[in-house]
Amino acid sequence: MLRLIRICGTAASIAPKWPQPACFLLRYSTFSPREFHYETSDGENGTLMHRFSRHVSHTKRDFTDTTKCSLKVSNFYPLPDVSTYGQQIRDLATIDLAKLIAFTTDFRSKTDVRSYTEVVNALDEECVRRVPRATTGELLEMLHCFMYLLPNKIAQLKSYQAALPKLIELFDGAENERDFLSIVFFLGMWKRNKTGAMLMKEFLQQHLPRYLTPDMSRMDFVILANATYKTSLRMVDESDAFRSRLVKEIVEFGDEDDSALLVTLIKCARMNRLASGEIVEKVHSFTESNIDSKELDFRGLSHLFAYIADNRIKDDTLAGLFVEGCWSRFDAEVRKNGFETQSQSCRPKDIATFLWSCATLGVPIESYPEVKMNLLEKAIRLKVEAGEYRYSSDLLVDTILSLWICDRKSIALFRLLFKDKALVQNLRKERAKLESRKDLLLTCAEIDLPDAWDMIKSVRKPSADAFALDRAAPEFLVRPGLKKVAECLHRLKETKQIPIVAIHFNAPVKHLNIAGILVKLAGGEVKNLDVLDERHCLSDRESPVGLMKLKARILDDKGIAGGMVNICRHETAEALEEELRRILLEPKEQR
């Protein structure tokens, strides 16, 4: 742990030994003015992260130091001399420097963006210089004040990245519950960063057993769960105590309690892939009790829905509750704020989560009369044109693919995806997470929209084999259920109960990694068999998941004869053989 801290903290801890030229400082400054031109969320109140921040600040802060602030704010604001500001703040005590950071919030509205940027960069540089000799209290005070000033950019600060390894180093010499949660909270801000995730993992491995006790309050645990979620750290596999506490907090959550805290816990459970019947029941009861509550917004409801989808729960009534609830909130948002709103409730990622849940469960969205799909597509299209998907083209791919799986071939959105040059540029990037979904979407378009190749070829060369019934399935797609059915078919062939000529594993839809069995009969007829096992069906053990329904729909559109063999329903070899005889020998397909 100490070795990692030394590596992380070395570069940021070295203060320059001579004055740097102005051009050098500008080049290596933390922020550029353009980063603040359109920044509107800093300083907002009411978001969950601000609630966590206030909780940590008010209850986990050391207020034993009664030293009065000797800082005179009028010496710095509202009209600082930017050229000498860096030297001016160097004379401040560290605790006064932290307080000046908080006072800078008022200065922001009274100056131009360039001056504000230079002031923030100077504060950051000076804090970096102080980190090696700062105490735990001084470091936390700096971070609390930066959290007040720049809540959405705090992890970009060089002083933040230097302070956290130092805080952990100091903590190891003087452990206490108050500083433990503060460090966890601030580490949770360093999301999508390998160093931050590594620090969090090692810090919790070393200290979590001591501080995760029954005495830890619900709010403290929610902050801990949120921090692990933000840094993509799966704790359930590493700590039985964390797993038990997570389930306990969710199950015992009151129907009248704050829905935002439950949603945070559910997001943590999803990220940890924690499947639990108790949690499913709690999501069901909580949703029923709060479906009309304004506090449970589109974002929260879509995350609860996603947990049901993760566990492939077949419950048409519950699914209808989520679809109707999400739509009523989406519709209200559009009517209130317009289509191009940057609302935190109906963000592109939340729309994608909602539609992914519908697609996974195979929910026929268009069967709900209150859901206006044209309105939904219009809203997504305007969000694209407003640039909300510019840096997250994967979300747009997910959204369009989910609509396709739900049998809504969104041709207009598909064309828009390939019309935007910036989105196409991002699509060309070889990212494993995005590639499989992008390729499947392109395959669906190639099959259903053969005239769209003028757009598709800008991302992928035409393959002309999006659908090939006799395409051989690779070995890794041949799952146990397929082998079981194939063995049964071979027995029926050998005993001549069915005139089978050949049996092959096939994968007819390119990039749709669900293999099937191609059976050729003596009369020249070819039939395709898909196998419905536990991996590809919902909890009722009869309904196929969305991707299996997509494959069945494509085969049906192509006029391919065959059927679906449900090995979850046919437990004995005799029952399975009878089902195969029915599918292969009956003159008409029975689905």
VENBELNOR-V204931 format. One record per residue. N is the residue number from 1. RES is the residue in three letters. BURIAL is + if it has 24 or more other C-alpha atoms within 12 Angstrom, else -. Layout:
{{N;RES;BURIAL} {N;RES;BURIAL}}
//
This chain:
{{1;MET;-} {2;LEU;-} {3;ARG;-} {4;LEU;-} {5;ILE;+} {6;ARG;-} {7;ILE;-} {8;CYS;+} {9;GLY;+} {10;THR;-} {11;ALA;-} {12;ALA;+} {13;SER;+} {14;ILE;-} {15;ALA;-} {16;PRO;-} {17;LYS;-} {18;TRP;-} {19;PRO;-} {20;GLN;-} {21;PRO;-} {22;ALA;-} {23;CYS;-} {24;PHE;-} {25;LEU;-} {26;LEU;-} {27;ARG;-} {28;TYR;-} {29;SER;+} {30;THR;+} {31;PHE;+} {32;SER;-} {33;PRO;-} {34;ARG;-} {35;GLU;-} {36;PHE;+} {37;HIS;-} {38;TYR;-} {39;GLU;-} {40;THR;-} {41;SER;-} {42;ASP;+} {43;GLY;+} {44;GLU;-} {45;ASN;-} {46;GLY;-} {47;THR;-} {48;LEU;+} {49;MET;+} {50;HIS;+} {51;ARG;+} {52;PHE;+} {53;SER;+} {54;ARG;+} {55;HIS;+} {56;VAL;+} {57;SER;+} {58;HIS;-} {59;THR;-} {60;LYS;+} {61;ARG;+} {62;ASP;-} {63;PHE;-} {64;THR;-} {65;ASP;-} {66;THR;-} {67;THR;-} {68;LYS;-} {69;CYS;-} {70;SER;-} {71;LEU;+} {72;LYS;-} {73;VAL;-} {74;SER;-} {75;ASN;-} {76;PHE;+} {77;TYR;+} {78;PRO;-} {79;LEU;-} {80;PRO;+} {81;ASP;-} {82;VAL;+} {83;SER;-} {84;THR;-} {85;TYR;+} {86;GLY;+} {87;GLN;-} {88;GLN;-} {89;ILE;+} {90;ARG;-} {91;ASP;-} {92;LEU;+} {93;ALA;-} {94;THR;+} {95;ILE;+} {96;ASP;+} {97;LEU;+} {98;ALA;+} {99;LYS;+} {100;LEU;+} {101;ILE;+} {102;ALA;+} {103;PHE;+} {104;THR;+} {105;THR;+} {106;ASP;-} {107;PHE;+} {108;ARG;+} {109;SER;-} {110;LYS;-} {111;THR;-} {112;ASP;-} {113;VAL;-} {114;ARG;-} {115;SER;+} {116;TYR;+} {117;THR;+} {118;GLU;+} {119;VAL;+} {120;VAL;+} {121;ASN;+} {122;ALA;+} {123;LEU;+} {124;ASP;+} {125;GLU;+} {126;GLU;+} {127;CYS;+} {128;VAL;+} {129;ARG;+} {130;ARG;+} {131;VAL;+} {132;PRO;+} {133;ARG;-} {134;ALA;+} {135;THR;-} {136;THR;+} {137;GLY;+} {138;GLU;+} {139;LEU;+} {140;LEU;+} {141;GLU;+} {142;MET;+} {143;LEU;+} {144;HIS;+} {145;CYS;+} {146;PHE;+} {147;MET;+} {148;TYR;+} {149;LEU;+} {150;LEU;+} {151;PRO;+} {152;ASN;+} {153;LYS;+} {154;ILE;+} {155;ALA;+} {156;GLN;+} {157;LEU;+} {158;LYS;+} {159;SER;+} {160;TYR;+} {161;GLN;+} {162;ALA;+} {163;ALA;+} {164;LEU;+} {165;PRO;+} {166;LYS;+} {167;LEU;+} {168;ILE;+} {169;GLU;+} {170;LEU;+} {171;PHE;+} {172;ASP;-} {173;GLY;-} {174;ALA;-} {175;GLU;-} {176;ASN;-} {177;GLU;+} {178;ARG;+} {179;ASP;+} {180;PHE;+} {181;LEU;+} {182;SER;+} {183;ILE;+} {184;VAL;+} {185;PHE;+} {186;PHE;+} {187;LEU;+} {188;GLY;+} {189;MET;+} {190;TRP;+} {191;LYS;+} {192;ARG;-} {193;ASN;-} {194;LYS;-} {195;THR;+} {196;GLY;+} {197;ALA;+} {198;MET;+} {199;LEU;+} {200;MET;+} {201;LYS;+} {202;GLU;+} {203;PHE;+} {204;LEU;+} {205;GLN;-} {206;GLN;-} {207;HIS;+} {208;LEU;+} {209;PRO;-} {210;ARG;-} {211;TYR;+} {212;LEU;+} {213;THR;-} {214;PRO;-} {215;ASP;-} {216;MET;-} {217;SER;-} {218;ARG;+} {219;MET;+} {220;ASP;+} {221;PHE;+} {222;VAL;+} {223;ILE;+} {224;LEU;+} {225;ALA;+} {226;ASN;+} {227;ALA;+} {228;THR;+} {229;TYR;+} {230;LYS;+} {231;THR;+} {232;SER;+} {233;LEU;+} {234;ARG;+} {235;MET;+} {236;VAL;+} {237;ASP;-} {238;GLU;-} {239;SER;-} {240;ASP;-} {241;ALA;-} {242;PHE;+} {243;ARG;+} {244;SER;+} {245;ARG;+} {246;LEU;+} {247;VAL;+} {248;LYS;+} {249;GLU;+} {250;ILE;+} {251;VAL;+} {252;GLU;-} {253;PHE;+} {254;GLY;-} {255;ASP;+} {256;GLU;-} {257;ASP;-} {258;ASP;+} {259;SER;+} {260;ALA;+} {261;LEU;+} {262;LEU;+} {263;VAL;+} {264;THR;+} {265;LEU;+} {266;ILE;+} {267;LYS;+} {268;CYS;+} {269;ALA;+} {270;ARG;+} {271;MET;+} {272;ASN;+} {273;ARG;+} {274;LEU;+} {275;ALA;+} {276;SER;+} {277;GLY;-} {278;GLU;-} {279;ILE;+} {280;VAL;+} {281;GLU;+} {282;LYS;+} {283;VAL;+} {284;HIS;+} {285;SER;-} {286;PHE;+} {287;THR;+} {288;GLU;+} {289;SER;-} {290;ASN;+} {291;ILE;+} {292;ASP;-} {293;SER;-} {294;LYS;-} {295;GLU;-} {296;LEU;+} {297;ASP;+} {298;PHE;+} {299;ARG;+} {300;GLY;+} {301;LEU;+} {302;SER;+} {303;HIS;+} {304;LEU;+} {305;PHE;+} {306;ALA;+} {307;TYR;+} {308;ILE;+} {309;ALA;+} {310;ASP;+} {311;ASN;+} {312;ARG;+} {313;ILE;+} {314;LYS;+} {315;ASP;+} {316;ASP;+} {317;THR;-} {318;LEU;+} {319;ALA;+} {320;GLY;+} {321;LEU;+} {322;PHE;+} {323;VAL;+} {324;GLU;+} {325;GLY;+} {326;CYS;+} {327;TRP;+} {328;SER;+} {329;ARG;+} {330;PHE;+} {331;ASP;+} {332;ALA;-} {333;GLU;+} {334;VAL;+} {335;ARG;-} {336;LYS;-} {337;ASN;-} {338;GLY;-} {339;PHE;+} {340;GLU;+} {341;THR;+} {342;GLN;+} {343;SER;+} {344;GLN;-} {345;SER;+} {346;CYS;+} {347;ARG;+} {348;PRO;+} {349;LYS;+} {350;ASP;+} {351;ILE;+} {352;ALA;+} {353;THR;+} {354;PHE;+} {355;LEU;+} {356;TRP;+} {357;SER;+} {358;CYS;+} {359;ALA;+} {360;THR;+} {361;LEU;+} {362;GLY;+} {363;VAL;+} {364;PRO;+} {365;ILE;+} {366;GLU;+} {367;SER;-} {368;TYR;-} {369;PRO;-} {370;GLU;-} {371;VAL;+} {372;LYS;-} {373;MET;+} {374;ASN;-} {375;LEU;-} {376;LEU;+} {377;GLU;+} {378;LYS;-} {379;ALA;+} {380;ILE;+} {381;ARG;+} {382;LEU;+} {383;LYS;+} {384;VAL;+} {385;GLU;-} {386;ALA;-} {387;GLY;-} {388;GLU;+} {389;TYR;+} {390;ARG;-} {391;TYR;-} {392;SER;+} {393;SER;+} {394;ASP;+} {395;LEU;+} {396;LEU;+} {397;VAL;+} {398;ASP;+} {399;THR;+} {400;ILE;+} {401;LEU;+} {402;SER;+} {403;LEU;+} {404;TRP;+} {405;ILE;+} {406;CYS;+} {407;ASP;+} {408;ARG;+} {409;LYS;+} {410;SER;+} {411;ILE;+} {412;ALA;-} {413;LEU;+} {414;PHE;+} {415;ARG;+} {416;LEU;+} {417;LEU;+} {418;PHE;+} {419;LYS;-} {420;ASP;+} {421;LYS;-} {422;ALA;-} {423;LEU;+} {424;VAL;+} {425;GLN;-} {426;ASN;+} {427;LEU;+} {428;ARG;+} {429;LYS;-} {430;GLU;-} {431;ARG;-} {432;ALA;-} {433;LYS;-} {434;LEU;-} {435;GLU;-} {436;SER;-} {437;ARG;+} {438;LYS;+} {439;ASP;+} {440;LEU;+} {441;LEU;+} {442;LEU;+} {443;THR;+} {444;CYS;+} {445;ALA;+} {446;GLU;+} {447;ILE;+} {448;ASP;+} {449;LEU;-} {450;PRO;-} {451;ASP;-} {452;ALA;+} {453;TRP;+} {454;ASP;-} {455;MET;+} {456;ILE;+} {457;LYS;-} {458;SER;-} {459;VAL;+} {460;ARG;+} {461;LYS;-} {462;PRO;-} {463;SER;-} {464;ALA;-} {465;ASP;-} {466;ALA;+} {467;PHE;+} {468;ALA;+} {469;LEU;+} {470;ASP;+} {471;ARG;-} {472;ALA;+} {473;ALA;+} {474;PRO;-} {475;GLU;-} {476;PHE;-} {477;LEU;-} {478;VAL;+} {479;ARG;+} {480;PRO;-} {481;GLY;+} {482;LEU;+} {483;LYS;+} {484;LYS;+} {485;VAL;+} {486;ALA;+} {487;GLU;-} {488;CYS;+} {489;LEU;+} {490;HIS;+} {491;ARG;-} {492;LEU;+} {493;LYS;+} {494;GLU;-} {495;THR;-} {496;LYS;-} {497;GLN;-} {498;ILE;+} {499;PRO;+} {500;ILE;+} {501;VAL;-} {502;ALA;+} {503;ILE;+} {504;HIS;+} {505;PHE;+} {506;ASN;+} {507;ALA;+} {508;PRO;+} {509;VAL;+} {510;LYS;+} {511;HIS;+} {512;LEU;+} {513;ASN;+} {514;ILE;+} {515;ALA;+} {516;GLY;+} {517;ILE;+} {518;LEU;+} {519;VAL;+} {520;LYS;+} {521;LEU;+} {522;ALA;-} {523;GLY;-} {524;GLY;-} {525;GLU;-} {526;VAL;+} {527;LYS;+} {528;ASN;+} {529;LEU;+} {530;ASP;+} {531;VAL;+} {532;LEU;+} {533;ASP;+} {534;GLU;+} {535;ARG;+} {536;HIS;+} {537;CYS;+} {538;LEU;+} {539;SER;+} {540;ASP;-} {541;ARG;-} {542;GLU;+} {543;SER;+} {544;PRO;+} {545;VAL;+} {546;GLY;+} {547;LEU;+} {548;MET;+} {549;LYS;+} {550;LEU;+} {551;LYS;+} {552;ALA;+} {553;ARG;+} {554;ILE;+} {555;LEU;+} {556;ASP;-} {557;ASP;-} {558;LYS;-} {559;GLY;-} {560;ILE;+} {561;ALA;+} {562;GLY;+} {563;GLY;+} {564;MET;+} {565;VAL;+} {566;ASN;+} {567;ILE;+} {568;CYS;+} {569;ARG;-} {570;HIS;-} {571;GLU;-} {572;THR;-} {573;ALA;-} {574;GLU;-} {575;ALA;-} {576;LEU;+} {577;GLU;+} {578;GLU;+} {579;GLU;+} {580;LEU;+} {581;ARG;+} {582;ARG;-} {583;ILE;+} {584;LEU;+} {585;LEU;+} {586;GLU;-} {587;PRO;-} {588;LYS;-} {589;GLU;-} {590;GLN;-} {591;ARG;-}}
//
